[in-house]
Amino acid sequence: MYLKVFENLETLNIFNHLDENKENYKTLPSFKFLKNFRINMYYPTIKEEHKEPLKNLENSKNLESIDIDGIHTTQYNPETDGERWSLSDVKLDKIGSLKKLKQIKIDGISLEDLKELKNLNNIEKFELTNPTVITKDMNSDEGTIDPPMTEENLLFIKDMKNLTELKLFLPRYSLEQGNFNPKKLVSLMNPNLKELNLMCGYEKDQIDRVHSIYEQCIAKLTKLEKLRIDINCIDPPELKYNDKIKDAHEKAKIKRNNKAPNPLVIDFKKLVKMKNLREIDIDVDPYFGIKTANTIEIVNCKKLKKINLDFDYQDVEIDLEELNLIFDKIATDRQKFLIKMNKNKTYKDKEDVVISRYYLNEEDKEKYDLIEEQEEREIEINNKDLSDRIFDTFKKKNKK
């Protein structure tokens, strides 16, 4: 590679174009000062005629961050009028020797190459997204058929004692691709983890595993600051609706979620023990279902600021009465004063809701100023601030 001339290079980003006619075109030169390496091999799709692996990363001893994308690519195949896929090899079996390596991001890696990861003791941030499991339907030229991916393919994570941020987008669309035991999977994770972003999928009769993956996370990873879990249903029954009716699809999803016989319950009383939790984002297929319990306990989740609860990207609605109870517990005295002004319709002739001192008359401004100023607690629920939700209830409805 001509890159050798850049002896003092600290950051190297390679996007798309690699000349596979060059010898050792995927062999990274040894750099003395290189700290950050990122490579994207998506386009143009490399023919991989020589099966050249991406290699030699371990000889840049000062590497702190590795980001590899585009390992698995697809392109249109005019011969079959379908898609043709390719899979690049990456040799990561020796990167455990990089003592300064703190962050790894890998997308699309094969199970064959994934098994080479080991001794990643110093890693603090790890992202594994959409590993490639070669199934029978993919018609590999070599006739390769991988067994379903399980937690056994991820045993190297257990060595990551310093891990603080983990992102796992696991195979989630068929049991041929993956089947993960929730308890065993979570047991691999550092109990001191601060951030977890997990995507997985289970069949319609595996609702017990849906419950288990969530319950294991909140029971074992109590130091989490951010928790995101997205659970797909691999084989849900067809969702029937009339597409000629406005919002029929959304209404059908809501109906399915509400009728789920054993939904995942987000019980905020159980989250109180997670003293550092600032954000929670749970998205569950409506066939499994999701609902809330003990929402008033949000008040006692002292650091919790963002709550997103969805079923297939459809918001879980929390009853307005419950939201009012929560807000009444956390509102400052000045906010309560403004709520009183709206409730009493003191400013009923005004178009705007009284949301701040600005909207008060001079007499009420004096009363407002006499109230001791307190720090407001901000809580965002499904991408909208709780206080905004409450004040919005006083908006005048447009007459048709």
Buried (B, 14 or more C-beta within 10 A) or exposed (E): BEEEEBEEBEEBEBEEEBEBEEEEBBBBBEBEEBBBBBBBBBEEBBEBEEEBBBBBBBBBBBBBBBBBBBBBBEEEEEEEEEEEBBBBBBBBBBBBEBEEBBBBBBBBBBBEBBBBBBBBEBBBBBBBBBBBBBBEEBEEEEEBBBEBBBBEBBEBBEBBEBBBBBBBBBBBEBBBBBBBBBBBBBBBBBEEBBBBBBBBBBBEEBBEBBBBBBBBBBBBBBBBBBBBBBBBBBBBEEEEBEEEEEEEBEBBBBEBBEEBEEBBBBBBBBBBEBEEBBBBBBBBBBBBBBBBEBBEBBBBBEEBBBBBBBBBEBBBEBEEEBBBBBBBEBBBEBBEBBBEBBEEEBBEEEEEBBBEEEBBEEEBEEEBEEEEEEEEBEBBBBEEBBBEBBBEEBEEEEEE
